[in-house]
Amino acid sequence: MLCVSLSYLLANIVYLMMFSLTDIVQTSTIAMDSGMAACGRAGQLIMCVGLLVSCIGCVGGGVCCVSRNIQSTADSGVFPGCMGGVNRVFQTPVRAIVITCIVMFSYTLVDASLLIPFLGTVEWLSYCLTFSVLLYLRYTQPRTPRPFKIPVLVPVFLLLLSGGLVVLPLSSPDTRNTVLIGLCWVPLGAAMYGLQCLVARIVEKVMSRDRTTLKKTDSVNSLDSGFNTN
């Protein structure tokens, strides 16, 4: 994992060393351009194949990781129960994998220039909220046992970083509308989750009332049968 992270970091450093910021902004194939500049046509093909392998690995890892998150979240009652469960033979979250693949294929129908800032905003906003909750719990429940405890400066720094990455794209006219839609997406998801919880509570109350009525009816019937026997 460390080697993969370092390789990506060094690749970005190479891009900055080989090209100016203007060239980086204008090109959409920075990796292949760097291979072309370093080794000619052969370098361009090597970088192209490397990116293809990297993309396949990212898609496979995303399917495996995201589907497990969906399955565990559904099993805990946050997502609909139809998304949870695992296959009895292979112990894989088949339904969650199918849902993940459908969502991923739907991304191909959207323009990348709109999809990237939208998903980036949603992702960084979720990180920002996560770090905010971490700081809130650290302040309100300082003595709660935790598997590991990180210095408070780390979530503070990450909160400022993620908040900046959410707010800064608003200054660009090209991405402002897409970012605003992304900012509305997370509250919409929270509202849908609240609605689901409300419906679940109503259903639970109705079922509890029915069970109580059924018990009372059974008690009355048993008393009536006892009187009739006597």
C-alpha positions in Angstrom: 0.0 0.0 0.0 2.8 2.4 0.9 4.6 1.6 -2.4 1.4 2.3 -4.4 0.9 5.7 -2.6 4.6 6.6 -3.1 4.4 5.8 -6.8 1.4 8.0 -7.4 3.0 10.8 -5.4 6.2 10.5 -7.4 4.3 10.5 -10.6 2.6 13.8 -9.8 5.9 15.3 -8.8 7.3 14.2 -12.2 4.4 15.9 -14.0 5.1 19.1 -12.2 8.8 18.9 -13.1 8.3 18.2 -16.7 5.4 20.6 -17.6 4.3 24.1 -16.6 1.0 24.7 -14.8 -0.4 26.0 -18.1 0.5 22.8 -20.0 -1.0 20.7 -17.2 -4.3 22.6 -17.3 -4.6 22.5 -21.0 -3.9 18.8 -21.5 -6.3 16.0 -20.6 -3.7 13.2 -21.0 -0.9 14.3 -18.8 0.4 10.8 -18.1 0.7 9.9 -21.8 2.2 13.3 -22.6 4.9 12.7 -20.0 5.7 9.3 -21.5 5.9 10.8 -25.0 8.3 13.5 -23.8 10.5 11.1 -21.9 10.7 8.0 -24.3 8.7 8.9 -27.4 6.0 6.7 -28.8 7.0 3.7 -26.7 6.8 5.7 -23.5 3.3 6.9 -24.4 2.1 3.3 -25.0 3.7 2.2 -21.7 1.9 5.0 -19.8 -1.3 4.2 -21.6 -1.2 0.5 -20.6 -0.2 1.4 -17.0 -3.2 3.8 -16.7 -5.5 1.1 -18.1 -4.2 -1.4 -15.4 -4.6 1.2 -12.7 -8.2 2.0 -13.8 -9.1 -1.7 -13.8 -7.6 -2.0 -10.3 -9.5 1.0 -9.1 -12.8 -0.2 -10.5 -12.3 -3.7 -8.9 -11.3 -2.3 -5.6 -14.2 0.1 -5.7 -16.7 -2.6 -6.4 -15.4 -4.8 -3.6 -15.1 -2.0 -1.0 -18.3 0.0 -1.8 -20.4 -3.2 -2.0 -19.3 -4.3 1.4 -20.1 -0.9 2.8 -23.5 -1.0 1.3 -24.1 -4.5 2.6 -23.0 -3.7 6.1 -25.0 -0.5 6.2 -28.1 -2.3 4.9 -27.7 -5.1 7.5 -27.5 -2.5 10.3 -30.8 -0.9 9.1 -29.6 2.3 7.6 -30.1 1.3 4.0 -33.1 -0.7 2.8 -32.8 -4.4 3.7 -33.0 -5.5 0.1 -29.4 -4.2 -0.4 -27.9 -6.4 2.4 -27.2 -10.0 2.8 -24.5 -12.2 1.4 -24.4 -15.2 -0.9 -24.5 -18.5 1.1 -22.0 -20.2 -1.2 -19.4 -17.5 -1.9 -20.1 -15.2 1.1 -20.2 -12.2 -1.2 -22.7 -9.3 -1.1 -24.2 -10.1 -4.5 -27.1 -7.7 -4.3 -24.8 -4.8 -3.2 -22.4 -5.6 -6.0 -25.3 -5.5 -8.6 -26.4 -2.1 -7.2 -22.8 -0.8 -7.2 -22.3 -1.8 -10.8 -25.6 -0.2 -11.9 -24.6 3.1 -10.3 -21.1 2.9 -11.8 -22.5 2.3 -15.3 -24.9 5.2 -14.9 -21.9 7.5 -14.3 -20.9 6.8 -18.0 -24.1 8.6 -19.1 -23.0 11.9 -17.5 -20.4 14.3 -18.9 -17.1 13.9 -17.0 -16.7 17.7 -16.7 -19.9 17.7 -14.6 -19.5 14.4 -12.9 -16.0 15.0 -11.4 -16.8 18.3 -9.5 -20.1 16.9 -8.4 -18.7 13.7 -6.9 -15.7 15.5 -5.6 -18.0 18.0 -3.7 -20.1 15.2 -2.2 -17.0 13.2 -1.2 -15.2 16.1 0.5 -18.4 17.3 2.1 -18.9 13.8 3.6 -15.3 13.9 4.9 -15.8 17.4 6.3 -18.9 16.2 8.2 -17.1 13.1 9.5 -14.2 15.2 10.9 -16.8 17.6 12.4 -18.5 14.7 14.2 -15.2 13.3 15.4 -14.3 16.7 17.0 -17.8 17.0 18.5 -17.6 13.5 20.1 -14.1 14.2 21.3 -15.4 17.3 23.1 -18.7 15.9 24.4 -17.5 12.4 25.2 -13.8 12.7 26.0 -13.7 9.6 28.3 -15.5 7.2 26.0 -13.2 4.1 25.3 -11.8 4.2 21.7 -9.8 1.5 19.8 -7.2 4.2 19.1 -7.0 7.9 19.8 -5.4 10.4 17.4 -4.1 13.9 18.4 -6.9 16.5 18.1 -4.8 18.6 15.7 -5.1 15.9 13.0 -8.9 16.1 12.6 -8.7 19.9 12.9 -6.3 20.1 10.0 -8.3 17.6 7.9 -11.5 19.5 8.7 -10.0 22.7 7.4 -8.5 21.0 4.3 -11.8 19.2 3.4 -13.8 22.4 4.0 -11.5 24.3 1.8 -11.8 21.8 -1.0 -15.6 22.1 -0.7 -15.7 25.9 -0.7 -12.9 26.8 -3.2 -14.6 25.4 -6.3 -17.4 27.8 -5.8 -15.1 30.6 -6.9 -14.9 29.1 -10.4 -17.9 30.0 -12.7 -17.3 26.7 -14.7 -18.0 24.4 -11.7 -20.1 26.6 -9.4 -23.5 25.2 -10.4 -22.3 21.6 -10.3 -20.8 22.2 -6.8 -24.0 23.8 -5.6 -25.9 20.7 -6.7 -23.4 18.5 -4.9 -23.8 20.6 -1.7 -27.6 20.0 -1.9 -27.1 16.2 -2.5 -25.9 15.4 1.0 -28.8 17.2 2.8 -31.1 15.4 0.4 -29.7 12.1 1.4 -30.0 13.0 5.1 -33.7 14.0 4.5 -34.3 10.6 2.8 -32.7 8.8 5.7 -34.8 10.8 8.2 -37.9 9.9 6.1 -37.0 6.2 6.2 -36.5 6.3 10.0 -39.9 8.0 10.4 -41.6 5.4 8.2 -39.9 2.6 10.1 -41.1 4.0 13.4 -44.7 4.3 12.1 -44.6 0.8 10.9 -43.2 -0.5 14.2 -45.9 1.4 16.1 -48.6 -0.1 13.9 -47.2 -3.6 14.2 -46.8 -3.2 18.0 -50.4 -2.0 18.3 -51.6 -5.0 16.2 -49.6 -7.4 18.4 -51.2 -5.9 21.5 -54.6 -6.1 20.1 -54.0 -9.7 19.1 -52.8 -10.6 22.6 -55.9 -9.0 24.1 -58.1 -10.9 21.7 -56.4 -14.2 22.5 -56.8 -13.5 26.2 -60.5 -12.7 25.8 -61.0 -15.8 23.7 -59.2 -18.0 26.3 -61.4 -16.6 29.1 -64.5 -17.2 27.0 -63.5 -20.7 26.3 -62.8 -21.3 30.0 -66.2 -20.0 31.0 -67.9 -22.1 28.4 -66.1 -25.2 29.7 -67.2 -24.5 33.3 
